[in-house]
Amino acid sequence: MFARYVIAAGLFVTSLPTLAAEPVTTPEDRTSLSLTVYQQNLALVHDVRRIKFSAGRERLAIVGVPSALIPETVLAEGATPNRLRVLGQVYEAALLTPEALLEAAVGGMVHVVTVHPETGAETFTEAEVLRAQGREALVRLDDRIRTLDVRRLAFVSAPTALRVRPTLVLDLASTTEGEETLSLSYLTSGLNWRADYVAQLSKDETEIRLAGWVTLTNTTATAFKDARLRVVAGSINRTARRPIAQPRLKARMTALEASADAPAESAVSDLRVFDFEEAISIGRKEVRQLALLPGTQVQVKKEYRLEGNASHFGNIRRDVGHDYPAARFHLENTKAAGLGRSLPGGTLRLYAPATGGKVLRGEDTIRHTPKGETVTITAGRATDITSERRQTEFRREGLPRNVTESAHAIMLRNAKDEAVIVTVVEHIPGNWRMLSESQAHTKRKADEAVWRVSVPAGGETELTYRVRTRF
């Protein structure tokens, strides 16, 4: 009566039996969860659950584990010695999807679903699946071969090898039945953390208010609820292994959680470990921030630094170089300066006060800095201080082979309302000797000559020197 039918809009399954006969433990059985997260896309998970088991041998399906779990790192044991034995394990990450169902149905029979356009009544016609490619199937239907989308098909059953979620299956053996606490530990990728710092500069640029955050990233499709968190600063050696593809992160930053107390810090071998007092939850594909360092007043010293390079020597230079010195801030990681605790490496963003609201002065990456070391932050360039560099003389004639003499002038101009000191660093290659200079230099490294040049407000100062180099 009707010439055509409406295509079924959803995936129909006429019968979905239980995927496995073994008992199942879910995150609802969990009694505790802890995450130890490293800065190398790696985490150690310790998951404790209360389980029921029968006497003899049976398979226990543990759901709620991440798809990036590293199977060879799993350690499972019962709380009571010798009550449970783990004879083997299988990590089943093949998930139940339309594409997987279709692939498993090749060579078997499925039902093609059509819907009556007026009554909505469904009609099921049996067809043989000849081939599957993605979400399309090549089927034999009514002695004809057709190409159909998976949404038009209904599957009689689902393969037991396909799981709704990634599942770790343990092969257990016991002489008695009852309940037991199962402790499960494993490594997984997909969890990572980094340190982010926010610093607010004082008006006179002698202090900053420094706050630190742990930015925790979960790129797995598994949520971790009410977990005790510890993060590890430092690098651990790892053997090479094939990386596991991760789902794309949907960056969703939770609100910053200010805390009056920093996490407890301890040393474990050559690593620094930070333990958070309160349990945290992080959802699937989520980014979350936690306080690492509460707002702290820290003394800083500002430096303007102008660096040259080795190309200024050994050959005649006719060009005039123009540059701006870098504005840098140094802070001592000591109690006297306001700190005195380990600072994990990360990104520091520096804000400066201004009329109408603070502005971003710059950002820099800092290395891991233990107590007693110095943190140097390069905020950017000084727009009101300029330099003009010229080679005023070059001589090779009459000198021994591979020896040259060159004279240089660096004019520093200061448009600011106060005097400044500019640290000028010249990187001089080879064996060198200073012949003359307008002010004395210091030599910190073999290839460095350093001057601290005072430039008056609204004025200029010229630094000159002559150097002999042997290459």
N, C-alpha and C positions, 0 to 999 in steps of 0.2 A: 504493500500500500504506500509506504514511504520510500522515496527514491534514495535517500541518504540518511545518515545518522550523525549525531553530534559526537565528537571525540571526547572520551572521558578525560576529565580535568586533573585527576589525581592518580596516585599510585595505589592500585587495589591489590590486596593480598587476601585471598579467600581463606587461607589457613596458615597461621604462623605458630607452629608448635614451639615448645620450650627449646631454646637453643642448645642447652646442655643439661645433662641429668645431674651434674654435680651441685652440691650446696654452694651458696653464694654469700660473700661478705661484702657489704657496701660501706661507704664512708659513715653511715649512721651507726655502725658498730664501733667506730673509732673511739678510743679513750684518751689518746694523746697524739699530737703531731708536731714535729719539729723540722725546721728547714735550716740548713747551713749552706749559705749561698756564697759562691766564689765569684771573682771578677773575670772569669774565663768561660762564661756561658755554661756553668756547671753548678749543680746543687746536690747535697747529700740529704736525702729524705729519710726520716725515721718515723714510721707509722705503726702505732700500737692499736690492735683491735681485739675485741672479745668475740670468740668464735665458738660454735658448737660443732662437734664431730662425732662420728660413729666408730665403733670398734672395727678393726680390720683396715682395709685400704680403701681410700676414696680420694677423689679430686676436689679441691677447693678452689673456686673461682673468686679472685680478688679484683673487684672493680673499683674505679676511682683512681687508677694510676695514670700518669701522663703517657702520651703516645711517644715521647722522646726518652722514655725509660731505657737505660742501658742494661739489657738482660743479664749479662755476665757479671754484673756487680751486685746482684740481689743476694741478701742474706736473710733467711727466715728461720726463726726458732721460737719454740714455746717457752713460757716462763718456768714451767716445771720440768726439771731435767729428765730426759729419757721418756717423757710421757708421749710426746709426738715426735715422729721422725719424718723429715722431708727427704723423700726418695728421688724427686726430680721436679722439674718445673718447665713450663712452656709459656712463653710470652706471645699472646695472640693479639696482634694489632690490626688484622684484616677486619675492616668495619663493614657493617651492613649498610650498603648504599644501593641505589637503583642500578648503577653501573656494575657493581659486584654481583648483584642478583642476576642481572642479564648475562654476564659472563659465565656464571655458574650454571645457567639454564641451557647453554649451547648443547645440542644433541638431545635435549629433552622437550617436554610439552609444556606450553603455557596457554593462557586464555586471552584472546583478544576481546577487549571490552568495547561495546558500543552502547550508546544511550539514546533511548527514544526521544525525539525532539519535543514531544508534547507531554507525554506521561512521565518522562524521566526514568522509565524502566530500563534496567541494564540487561544486556544480552551477552553471554559468554560463548565464544567460539574457539574450539581447540585448534592450536597451531603448533608446528614444530619449529624450534629455533635452529637455524642453520649456521648463523654467524652473528657475533656481537662486536660492535665497535663503538665505544663510548656509550651514549644513550640511544643508539640506533641498533635495531635488530633486523636481520634478514630472516624472514620466516616463510614456511610453506603453509598456505592457508587456502582451503578449497581447491587443491591441485594447482594453485598458483603461487609464485614466489613474490613476496612483497617486502618493502622496507617500511618499518613502523618505528615510531618513537616509543621509548620505554613507558611513557605515560599512558599508552593505550593497552598495556599488558597487565595481566593479573597473574601472580605466581602462586602455585599450589602449595609450596613449602619453601622454607629458607634453609640454606646449607648450615649445618651445625658449626662449620669452621668460621662463619661470619659472626662477629660480635657487634652489639649495639655500641659498646664503648671498649677502648683498649682494656684487656683483661690479662692478669697474671694468674696462671693456673698452677697450683701446687699439688704434687702427688704425695699424699700424706699416709702414714701408717700409724696405728695405735692399737694397743691391746685392750683398751677400755673406751667407753663413750663418755661424753660429758662436755664441759665448757673449759676453755683455756684462753689465756692471754697470748696472742701471737704478736711477736715483734718482727717487723719487716723494715729492712734498710736497703737502700739502693741509690745509685747515682742517676741523675737525669740531666739532660741539656734542656734549654728553653727557659731557664731561670738565670738571671744575671743582675748585677747591681753596679752602680757607679756612685761616686761622691760628687755632689754639686754644692758649691759654696756661693753665698751672697754676702757681699761686703759693701757697707755704706761708709763713704769717706766723710770725715769731718771737714768743716769749712776751712780750717787752717791746714788741712792735709797732713796732720801729724798722728791721727788715729783712724781706725776703721771699726765699725761694729760688724763682727764676722759671725755668720750663722752657717751651719752645715747641714746637708740633707743626704740621706741615703735614698737614691732613686732605684726602686726595685721594679724589675720588668719580668713579666710572665708571658712568654709567647706561646705557651702550650695551650691546649684546649681543655685543660683541667684546672678547676678552682681549688685553692688550698684555704680551708676555713679554720680559724682559731688555732693558728700554728705559732709555736715559739720560734722566734727568728734570731739567727745569729749570722752576721756577715763577716767574711774573712778578707783582710787586706794583705796583699802579697801574692806572689806567683808560685804555683806548684807545678812540678814537672809532670807532664802527661805524655803517654805514648800516642803515636799517630793512629787515628781510627777514622773510618769513613763518616763524614758528617751526616746527621739526620736532617732531612728537610723539615723546616718549621713553617707553621701557618703564618700568614701575614698578620703582623701586629696591628690591631685597631687601637691606635694610641688614645687612651682615655686616662687622663691624669686625675686622680682623686684629689680632694682638697688637702692642702698642707696641714699636717697635724703638729702644731706647736707643742713642745714638751718642756717642762721646767728642768728635767733631768736628762743628761746624755746617757746613752747606753753604756753598760759596764764594759770596760776595756781590759783585756788580758793578753798575755803573751803565750802562744803555743808554739814551741820550737822557734822557728824564725818567722812566724806569722803573727799578725795582730788580729785579735778576734773581738768583735763587738756584739754583746748580748743585749737584746731588748727585753725589758721587764714585762711588758704587757703582750699578750697574744695578739696576732694580727691575722687578717684575712685578705687574700688577694685573688681576684677573679680571673677567669680565663682571658687571655690576651689583654691584660690590664697593666698599667703603669701606676705605681704608688710611691709616695714620698713619706719618709719618716725622719724625725729630727735626729741628727747625728751630733751636732754641736749647737747648743742654745746660744742666742745672741750674746757675744762677748766683746768687750772693748779691748782692742789690741793696738799697741803703739806701732807706727810704721815710719820709715825714713824714705823720703822721695829722692830720686836720682834722675837727672837728665843724662843720657848716655849716647854718644855719637861714635859709631864704629866704622873704621875704614876696612879696606881689604887688600890682599897681597898684590892685586893688579896695578896698584899705584907705583910699584917699584920695578926696577930691572929694565924698563924701557921708557922712552920719552913719551910724555903725555901732554897733548896740546889742549885738551878739553878742560872746561871748568865744571866742577861737580857741585850740584846744589842738593841739600838734604835737610832733614829735620831730625833732631835727636829724639830717641825713644824716651817716653816718660815711664819710669819704673818705680815700684814701691817694694821695699824690703821689710819683712817682719821676722823677728826672732821668735822661734817656737820655744819660749821660756815662760815660766810663771811670772817673772819680773815684768815681761812685756804683756802679760795678760793671757797667755796660752799655757804651754807646758803639757801637751798631750799629743799623741800620734794623730797626724792628719793624713788620711788615705788620699792617694792621688786622684785627681778629678779636675773639673772645670770650675774656675772661680770667676764670677761676674761682679764687676766693681761699679758702683753707682756714686755719682757726685751730686751734692746739693746744688740747686739752681732756683732762681725766681720762677715761680709757677710750678715747681715740682722737680724731683730728682731726674737726672739724665744718666744713661748708661755711659760710663767712662771707657769701658773696654772689658774684654774677657781674655782669660789665659788659662792654659793647662798647667797645673802644678803637679810635681812628682810626689810620691809618698814621702812625707817629711816627719821623721821621728823627733822626739824632744831634743832640744839643743841645736837643731839645724835651722837654717835660714830659708824662708820662702821668698822668692822673687816673682813679682807680678809685673808683666809688661802690659801697661794699660793702652798704649797707642803712641802716637807721635805728638810732639809739642808744636802746635801751629804758630805760636808767637815767637819761637826761637828758630833761627835758620842758620845754615852754614854754607860757606862758599869755599871750595877746595881748589887750589891751583898748585901745579908743579912749576916752581919758579926757575929751576936749573936742573940740567941732567948732564953728567960727564962720564965718558968711558975712556976717552983718549988719554994716554999717559999713565993709565992704571994697569995693574997686573991683570992677567987673563981672568975672566969671569968676575971682575970687580967693577962695581959702578958706584957713583956718587949722585945723589939727588937732593934737591932742596924743595921744601914744601911750605905752603902758607895756608892756614885754615882760618878764615874770618868767621867769627861767631857774632850774630846780631840778636839783640833781645828787645822785643817790643812790649814786654810786660812792665808793670808798674813797680816791680821789685827786682832787685839783683838776683841772679841765679848762678849756680855753679854747674858747669857742664863737664862730665867725664868724657874725655876724648881718648879713644883706644885705637891705636894704629897696629895692624897686623903686618909685621915686617918679616919677609921670608929670608931663608938662608942664614949665614953668619953675618951679623950686622954690628956696627958700632956708631953711636951717636957722636957726631963731630961738633955740633953746636945746636943750641935751642934757646928760645926766648924765656923759657922757664923749665925747671928741672922735671924730669919724668921719673916714674917708677917702673920697675920691670917685674910683673907678676908671673909671666910665663915667658918661655924662650922666644916666642914670636910676637910678644906684646910690649909696646911702649904706651904708658898711661899718663895722662896729664889731667889735673883738675883745674879747669880754667874758670875764673870768676868773670862774669859779664855784667856790667852795671845796668840798672833799669833804664830802658830807652836808649841804650848805648851799644857799643861793640868792642870786641877784643880780638886781636889777631894772634894766633899761635904760629910760630915759625920754627923750623928745625932743618938740619942738614944731617944726612945719614949715609954711611958707606956700607954697602952690602956685597957679600961674596956668595955666588950661587954654585 
